[in-house]
Amino acid sequence: MASATRSPKTAAPTDAAYTQPSIDPEVLPGVAVDENLLMRLVRRAGRTVARPAIQCLEMLLDGDTPHQARLTVLAALTYLLVPVDLIPDFLPGIGFGDDMVALTALLGLCGRHVTPEIRRRAQSRLDRWFPIS
């Protein structure tokens, strides 16, 4: 005698009785996460990503930076942060192309105008914001 309900493995997707099987995550016994190590890794990754951004910030705040360079950095940052793009990001292959142009211009400009003094101030700010401890 056949059962009226089917098991999830044999049920058709359009069957009203079909339910998604629950998936239980496997937990490995005896594995502990060293939270201090994890926090140090996160801070180190944050420092790596934040360093160029803080250098650009220090470059903007530096009185010796040419006004044209400041305006270009502000325009590139604004373009990267504002959700409206010339080429929508959802287009595959070319969606992030305009963002990459703005980012490349920003990094190139910062590379030319960041002085050793700006690097020193940026490193000091980085150490305050992302302590290694």
C-alpha positions as CSV (number, residue, x, y, z in Angstrom):
1,M,0.0,0.0,0.0
2,A,1.5,3.3,-1.1
3,S,1.8,6.2,1.4
4,A,-0.1,9.4,0.7
5,T,2.8,11.6,1.5
6,R,6.2,11.3,-0.2
7,S,9.6,11.7,1.3
8,P,11.5,14.9,0.4
9,K,13.9,12.9,-1.7
10,T,11.1,11.6,-4.0
11,A,8.7,14.5,-4.0
12,A,8.3,16.6,-7.1
13,P,9.1,20.3,-6.6
14,T,5.5,21.2,-7.5
15,D,4.0,18.7,-5.0
16,A,2.1,20.5,-2.2
17,A,3.4,18.0,0.4
18,Y,7.1,18.8,-0.5
19,T,9.1,20.4,2.2
20,Q,12.7,21.4,2.2
21,P,14.8,19.0,4.4
22,S,16.5,20.9,7.2
23,I,20.2,21.0,7.1
24,D,22.0,20.7,10.4
25,P,25.5,22.2,10.5
26,E,28.2,19.9,11.5
27,V,30.2,20.9,14.5
28,L,33.7,19.5,14.8
29,P,34.2,18.3,18.4
30,G,37.3,19.7,20.1
31,V,37.8,22.7,17.8
32,A,38.0,26.0,19.7
33,V,38.4,29.5,18.2
34,D,41.1,31.6,19.7
35,E,39.2,34.9,19.8
36,N,42.4,36.9,20.5
37,L,44.0,35.5,17.4
38,L,40.9,36.2,15.4
39,M,40.8,39.8,16.6
40,R,44.5,40.3,15.8
41,L,43.9,39.0,12.2
42,V,40.8,41.2,11.7
43,R,42.8,44.3,13.0
44,R,45.7,43.4,10.7
45,A,43.4,43.1,7.7
46,G,41.7,46.3,8.6
47,R,45.0,48.1,8.8
48,T,46.0,46.8,5.4
49,V,42.8,48.0,3.8
50,A,42.6,51.3,5.8
51,R,46.2,52.4,5.1
52,P,45.7,53.9,1.6
53,A,42.4,55.4,2.6
54,I,44.0,57.2,5.6
55,Q,46.9,58.3,3.5
56,C,44.4,59.9,1.1
57,L,42.6,61.6,4.0
58,E,45.9,63.0,5.3
59,M,46.7,64.2,1.8
60,L,43.4,66.0,1.7
61,L,44.1,67.6,5.1
62,D,47.7,68.6,4.2
63,G,48.0,72.3,3.3
64,D,50.8,71.7,0.8
65,T,48.6,69.5,-1.4
66,P,47.7,71.3,-4.6
67,H,44.0,72.4,-4.8
68,Q,43.5,70.5,-8.1
69,A,44.7,67.3,-6.5
70,R,42.3,67.8,-3.6
71,L,39.4,68.4,-5.9
72,T,40.2,65.4,-8.0
73,V,40.4,63.2,-4.9
74,L,37.1,64.5,-3.6
75,A,35.4,64.0,-7.0
76,A,36.7,60.4,-7.2
77,L,35.7,59.6,-3.6
78,T,32.2,61.1,-4.2
79,Y,31.8,59.1,-7.4
80,L,32.8,55.9,-5.6
81,L,30.5,56.5,-2.6
82,V,27.3,57.9,-4.4
83,P,25.1,55.0,-5.5
84,V,24.3,56.6,-8.9
85,D,26.8,55.5,-11.6
86,L,27.4,56.3,-15.3
87,I,27.4,52.5,-15.9
88,P,25.1,50.6,-13.5
89,D,27.1,48.1,-11.4
90,F,24.6,45.2,-12.1
91,L,25.8,45.0,-15.8
92,P,28.1,41.9,-16.0
93,G,31.6,42.6,-17.1
94,I,31.4,46.4,-17.4
95,G,29.4,47.4,-14.4
96,F,32.3,48.1,-12.1
97,G,34.5,49.4,-14.9
98,D,33.8,53.1,-14.2
99,D,34.4,52.5,-10.5
100,M,37.8,50.9,-11.3
101,V,38.7,54.0,-13.4
102,A,37.8,56.3,-10.5
103,L,39.7,54.1,-8.0
104,T,42.8,53.9,-10.3
105,A,42.8,57.7,-10.7
106,L,42.5,58.1,-6.9
107,L,45.3,55.7,-6.1
108,G,47.5,57.2,-8.8
109,L,46.9,60.7,-7.6
110,C,47.6,59.7,-4.0
111,G,50.7,57.9,-5.0
112,R,52.1,61.1,-6.6
113,H,51.2,63.6,-3.8
114,V,51.7,61.5,-0.6
115,T,54.9,62.7,1.0
116,P,56.9,61.0,3.8
117,E,55.3,63.5,6.3
118,I,51.8,62.5,5.2
119,R,52.8,58.8,5.5
120,R,54.1,59.4,9.0
121,R,50.8,61.1,10.1
122,A,48.7,58.4,8.4
123,Q,50.7,55.7,10.2
124,S,50.2,57.5,13.5
125,R,46.4,57.8,12.9
126,L,46.3,54.1,11.7
127,D,48.0,53.1,15.0
128,R,45.4,55.0,17.0
129,W,42.4,53.6,15.1
130,F,43.7,50.0,14.6
131,P,45.9,49.2,17.6
132,I,47.9,46.0,17.2
133,S,48.0,44.9,20.9
